[in-house]
């Protein structure tokens, strides 16, 4: 994170005084996560539904006046001067032409009764054609994709889309949050190592430049901060970090921390604090939504597996405590099971060691709705990216690690959930 120092609330408002108050949220991927997020915001704006799980909407600061009243609290959103939810506007891309209401119906995350309440505003959000390369997401069949045959053409169309959406909503303020599918596993190559190499790769239509990287490149060139909600190799490549810093834009990622990894980063620090040993951690999931279908492809699962495996060794400090965690066997499985839809179920078996090396076990069975847990993350990231941009910060925002399974970092990434939470609040001046 490049920080120019925390600006005051008065300075922040002045910086945005001559702009429309609208914050445009750009979303690649109008699927289950995106439509659940949109429906929730609209249900709150029109019907007062609670924004459970959102730190920006729920966290409260104690009264710090000269005569503090313990019954008085200041909402974090007010403390930071974040946009009101009524001032958010939305645009999306997808590889099907379904509007947000139609897509939400197919996702079957929310009840028909809840969707009916926000049917009209959801129907107003129709996607723009998406960029699609079948080699990156083999299990999906697109029906609504951008014309053209080269990466240069697709980037130009994405930039034009962003420009048109800003104009249509009368605002220069925009953020992008990737809610699209997991792409196949991709190792960094020479084309990713500098902005010059990346731009030459675009001209040469280099196959290692993925769709998510094209969205990110287009967004950054158009002055739009971005967060990556999938485990794809995207914003962490040196080329895009270089571009973000050049353009003075914050970036964050990757892979929304929702279900099993959330529980893992909550439990593992407790075992570490007690210095109980661990021999193994076996994690398996079943889910039946589009995410499960995509992850049924081995190369796409490999991308997700890499993201999920990162946390434990970092939290447990296996190099520091080899006698407790050096032989840890960590396994992650995801199984596509259509009957469950978005209702993911995760099982964890943790083999731990106690006094004198005696073995014990912990079993966790977490039944959750993946998109219900991801939706508030989308909201927080959108609002906080805009806030960070207003602070004059650019490059990787490590303080946003709380929201991600595999957080970006310019050094050693932090995975401990509570330490991430403390870092988040400290950065926001909300401790």
Secondary structure, 3 states (H helix, E strand, C coil): CECCCCCCHHHHHHHCCCCCCCEEEEEECCCHHHHHHHHHHHHHHHHCCCCCCCHHHHCEEECCCCCCCCCCEEEHHHHHCCCCHHHEEEEEEECCCCCHHHHHHHHCCCCHHHHHHCHHHHHCCCCEEECCCCCCCCCCCCCCECCCCCHHHHHHHHHHHHHHHHHHHCCCCEEEEECCCCCCCCCCCHHHCCHHHHHHHHHCCCCCCCHHHHHHHHHHHCCCEEEECCCCCCCCCHHHHHHHHHHCCEEEECCECCCHHHHHHHHHHHHHHHCCEEEEEEEEEEECCHHHHHHCCHHHHHHHHHHHHHHHHHHHCCCCCHHHHCCCEEEEEEEECHHHCCEEEEEEEEEEECHHHCEEEEEEEEEEEHHHHHHHHHHHHHHHHHHHHHCCCEEECHHHHHHECCCCCCCCCCCCHHHHHHHHHHHCCCC
